[in-house]
Amino acid sequence: MSTTFKKQLSDLINRVHDLITSTRGREILLFLVFLLISYIFWLLLTLNNEVQEDLEVPITLTNVPDSVTLISDVPPSLKVSVRDKGSSLVRYSWGEVPTMKINWDNYRHSSGKFLLGTADLNARLRDYFGANSQIVTITPDSMRINYTTSPGRRVAVKVNADVHPALGWTVFGPVTANVDSVWLYSVDDLPHSLNSVETVPIVRSGLKDTTKFDARIEPIPGVRIIPDRIILTVPVEPLIARKQYVSVIGKNVPNDYTLITFPSKVEVSYLVPMSEFNSEPYVLKAYVDYNEARHARNGKLKVTMSLMPELYRNASMTPDSVEYIIEPKRAQ
């Protein structure tokens, strides 16, 4: 510890001691002591009085057989307004609220329903909070859960996505999901025509990299879908500029004539996905039409390209027209 720090600490301690031992300091200290005593008395009185608290009680179902599939959602918690002495409720207000466990076998019905009525739920909460507690309100005030023990049906997942890349990027490849099928469960028989499900529509634009989305399966009334959410992957790549030279070919040229162009090749520029930049270029062809020569007024013919591969974007050609001469072939 440096000498400077020791001196600063000693000065601080001396200033605090002078403040406490001064008349003003003793008055402040006395005020704080009385304030603390007042708070303790207020707390004791409050804990002894009857109060009403709004609490959120987490719940869980226990002893649910593996063969059971819940069709309805189980609420994660109950919102309960309870009246009791403050000393009884303080542990719920200030501490962690324990989970209330509900035994599946106690409320299961053979009709494919789990029923926990208002009276039973009220009794369970009184046991949870204590016999002297008074349950004022419960939300929800009962639990009705449909379930099935029948095997599910596996169906295909169709992706409903409208995604667009940012300028200079491209979606290169299909949008894929982490699963290709899901399971459907229902209390009633599923229609035979139900052989696929679809994701909730996803619309995104301005993508600048391969992106993953959390997608929800479109709900079906009365049907449990497992899993009900999937991960979609949109492959996005930057576009890279590439060039290649293409020979100009004359078409519709009579057999006894030769069409010569200047230059004999044109430069074709286009953008390709980065993963395709080092791949072998497609064979491209450039054409001039002999039949257009009779209409050409500036001594040039327009050059047209063959069909471009789909992955070649924003293609351009330089020059887009060429000079030419037509010569008769020499007799052999």
Solvent accessible surface area in square Angstrom, and as a share of the most:
residue,aa,sasa,rsa
1,M,158,0.70
2,S,69,0.44
3,T,114,0.67
4,T,87,0.51
5,F,98,0.41
6,K,113,0.48
7,K,132,0.56
8,Q,110,0.49
9,L,75,0.37
10,S,55,0.35
11,D,52,0.27
12,L,90,0.45
13,I,102,0.52
14,N,81,0.42
15,R,149,0.54
16,V,71,0.41
17,H,111,0.50
18,D,88,0.46
19,L,107,0.53
20,I,85,0.43
21,T,66,0.38
22,S,42,0.27
23,T,87,0.51
24,R,164,0.60
25,G,6,0.05
26,R,133,0.49
27,E,94,0.42
28,I,80,0.40
29,L,93,0.46
30,L,104,0.52
31,F,127,0.53
32,L,92,0.46
33,V,70,0.40
34,F,123,0.51
35,L,98,0.49
36,L,108,0.54
37,I,75,0.38
38,S,64,0.42
39,Y,110,0.42
40,I,82,0.42
41,F,128,0.54
42,W,145,0.51
43,L,39,0.19
44,L,107,0.53
45,L,120,0.60
46,T,39,0.22
47,L,42,0.21
48,N,101,0.52
49,N,85,0.43
50,E,113,0.51
51,V,36,0.21
52,Q,82,0.36
53,E,57,0.26
54,D,116,0.60
55,L,19,0.09
56,E,97,0.43
57,V,0,0.00
58,P,41,0.26
59,I,14,0.07
60,T,50,0.29
61,L,28,0.14
62,T,38,0.22
63,N,98,0.50
64,V,49,0.28
65,P,60,0.38
66,D,155,0.80
67,S,75,0.48
68,V,18,0.11
69,T,23,0.14
70,L,34,0.17
71,I,18,0.09
72,S,31,0.20
73,D,117,0.61
74,V,44,0.25
75,P,33,0.21
76,P,113,0.71
77,S,23,0.15
78,L,0,0.00
79,K,127,0.54
80,V,3,0.02
81,S,9,0.06
82,V,0,0.00
83,R,81,0.30
84,D,11,0.06
85,K,104,0.44
86,G,6,0.06
87,S,62,0.40
88,S,46,0.30
89,L,2,0.01
90,V,37,0.21
91,R,143,0.52
92,Y,6,0.02
93,S,49,0.32
94,W,173,0.61
95,G,42,0.40
96,E,164,0.73
97,V,31,0.18
98,P,59,0.37
99,T,64,0.37
100,M,6,0.03
101,K,129,0.55
102,I,0,0.00
103,N,47,0.24
104,W,0,0.00
105,D,83,0.43
106,N,99,0.51
107,Y,30,0.12
108,R,111,0.40
109,H,83,0.37
110,S,114,0.74
111,S,77,0.49
112,G,12,0.11
113,K,53,0.22
114,F,0,0.00
115,L,59,0.29
116,L,2,0.01
117,G,33,0.32
118,T,69,0.40
119,A,82,0.64
120,D,67,0.35
121,L,0,0.00
122,N,38,0.19
123,A,38,0.29
124,R,56,0.20
125,L,0,0.00
126,R,99,0.36
127,D,116,0.60
128,Y,35,0.13
129,F,13,0.05
130,G,28,0.27
131,A,99,0.77
132,N,138,0.71
133,S,6,0.04
134,Q,105,0.47
135,I,18,0.09
136,V,63,0.36
137,T,77,0.45
138,I,20,0.10
139,T,82,0.48
140,P,52,0.33
141,D,79,0.41
142,S,46,0.30
143,M,6,0.03
144,R,151,0.55
145,I,2,0.01
146,N,48,0.25
147,Y,13,0.05
148,T,10,0.06
149,T,88,0.51
150,S,63,0.40
151,P,128,0.80
152,G,19,0.18
153,R,66,0.24
154,R,150,0.55
155,V,5,0.03
156,A,51,0.40
157,V,21,0.12
158,K,116,0.49
159,V,53,0.30
160,N,51,0.26
161,A,34,0.26
162,D,70,0.36
163,V,21,0.12
164,H,94,0.42
165,P,45,0.28
166,A,16,0.12
167,L,183,0.91
168,G,35,0.33
169,W,69,0.24
170,T,2,0.01
171,V,38,0.22
172,F,58,0.24
173,G,40,0.38
174,P,103,0.65
175,V,36,0.21
176,T,69,0.40
177,A,34,0.27
178,N,98,0.50
179,V,48,0.28
180,D,111,0.57
181,S,19,0.12
182,V,1,0.00
183,W,103,0.36
184,L,0,0.00
185,Y,40,0.15
186,S,18,0.12
187,V,68,0.39
188,D,109,0.56
189,D,145,0.75
190,L,26,0.13
191,P,78,0.49
192,H,177,0.79
193,S,95,0.62
194,L,34,0.17
195,N,104,0.53
196,S,27,0.18
197,V,9,0.05
198,E,78,0.35
199,T,1,0.00
200,V,42,0.24
201,P,79,0.50
202,I,15,0.08
203,V,99,0.57
204,R,106,0.39
205,S,83,0.53
206,G,43,0.41
207,L,18,0.09
208,K,127,0.54
209,D,90,0.47
210,T,69,0.40
211,T,38,0.22
212,K,139,0.59
213,F,25,0.10
214,D,79,0.41
215,A,1,0.01
216,R,100,0.37
217,I,2,0.01
218,E,80,0.36
219,P,74,0.47
220,I,44,0.23
221,P,129,0.81
222,G,55,0.53
223,V,25,0.14
224,R,73,0.27
225,I,11,0.06
226,I,72,0.37
227,P,57,0.36
228,D,74,0.38
229,R,118,0.43
230,I,2,0.01
231,I,65,0.33
232,L,1,0.01
233,T,32,0.19
234,V,1,0.01
235,P,33,0.21
236,V,5,0.03
237,E,34,0.15
238,P,32,0.20
239,L,29,0.15
240,I,58,0.29
241,A,70,0.54
242,R,28,0.10
243,K,126,0.53
244,Q,32,0.14
245,Y,147,0.56
246,V,6,0.04
247,S,57,0.37
248,V,20,0.12
249,I,75,0.38
250,G,29,0.28
251,K,88,0.37
252,N,87,0.45
253,V,42,0.24
254,P,49,0.31
255,N,139,0.71
256,D,85,0.44
257,Y,81,0.31
258,T,51,0.30
259,L,27,0.13
260,I,63,0.32
261,T,12,0.07
262,F,102,0.43
263,P,66,0.41
264,S,72,0.47
265,K,106,0.45
266,V,1,0.00
267,E,41,0.19
268,V,1,0.00
269,S,29,0.19
270,Y,4,0.01
271,L,44,0.22
272,V,0,0.00
273,P,0,0.00
274,M,110,0.49
275,S,74,0.48
276,E,44,0.20
277,F,79,0.33
278,N,141,0.72
279,S,45,0.29
280,E,152,0.68
281,P,53,0.34
282,Y,115,0.44
283,V,132,0.76
284,L,12,0.06
285,K,89,0.38
286,A,0,0.00
287,Y,58,0.22
288,V,1,0.01
289,D,26,0.13
290,Y,42,0.16
291,N,63,0.32
292,E,77,0.35
293,A,16,0.12
294,R,177,0.65
295,H,136,0.61
296,A,31,0.24
297,R,239,0.87
298,N,115,0.59
299,G,37,0.36
300,K,83,0.35
301,L,3,0.01
302,K,136,0.58
303,V,3,0.02
304,T,63,0.37
305,M,50,0.22
306,S,31,0.20
307,L,175,0.87
308,M,55,0.25
309,P,25,0.16
310,E,159,0.71
311,L,29,0.14
312,Y,13,0.05
313,R,76,0.28
314,N,119,0.61
315,A,50,0.39
316,S,66,0.43
317,M,38,0.17
318,T,87,0.50
319,P,49,0.31
320,D,92,0.48
321,S,32,0.21
322,V,1,0.01
323,E,92,0.41
324,Y,42,0.16
325,I,72,0.37
326,I,58,0.30
327,E,77,0.34
328,P,94,0.59
329,K,117,0.49
330,R,219,0.80
331,A,105,0.81
332,Q,221,0.98
